[in-house]
């Protein structure tokens, strides 16, 4: 009993020290949480004050009129959105631009036409799809030069990585502004802006996937005398291709939204019509475009998710 008593005493003291340490940590976390909460509240109050004092629209002065915008955009009847979406004549047509829907039709034959909003939505999808395909191809080839496990030359590797960082540093809208000044209005500036940003974004994702690849196949090809291109093409590409395709499809979803935003600043597509309809208070046209955008983005997201699941699932099945 005399030998066990000091041991029990020491264990009790050690347990008390651990409890005091955890209590100090908990108290410190609570203090930091309160400080962070006060800082957040202070930043929010400062932002609201800045918006009210310096914004030309006077934030708090205009806040009571916030829902007026939505009230003004209520259509005249339940079918007006449908008529706007398919360029059908309206009973409210008085010769004004607001309800002159047939003006924007794109006739495929003498009697068959494609509604203007569907035509512009297809244009937006073409911008996103073309930009994604071109960017994925460029990023695919550059990513192997940025991967640490395949490019031992640090100068080449760092140069490609810095290129990716520069390309994705600026938002698509900012880049589109420069190209709009050079190439004028239309889809070409949108394609250039989305493509450059996508190369930088996909390039980073691609080389990170490549760096996590299993190098056993590459080592076997190296031992057999294969050159660098053969080791990459036959040892690495089959492993990483499903994941690279999955990231490219995910980027396609993002580019559809980016193409719409760029269209609002003159890059063509459905975004341009949305900006015009809002600025001219065409409620039925605005709601029709919003509905078409919503349905299109949902369809693209679901299709992309299904394809990505098939690609990654097939890879997991082969690995197992």
Buried (B, 14 or more C-beta within 10 A) or exposed (E): EEEEEEEEEEEEEEEEEEEEEEEEEEEEEEEEEEEEEEEEEEEEEEEEEEEBEEEEEEBEEEEEEEEEEEEEBEBEEEEBBBBBBBBEEBEBEEEEEBBBBBEBBEEEEEEEBBBBBBBBBBBBBBBBBBBBBBBBEBBBEBBBBBBEBBBEEEEEBEEBBEBBEEBBEBBBBEBBBEBBEEBEEBBBBBBBBBBBBBBBBBBBBBBBBBBEBEBEBBEEBBEEEBEEEBBBBBBBBEBBBBBBBBBBBBBBBBBBBBBBBBBBBBBBBBBBBBBBBBEEEBBBBBBBBBBBBEEBBEEBBEEBBEBBEEBBEEBEEEEE
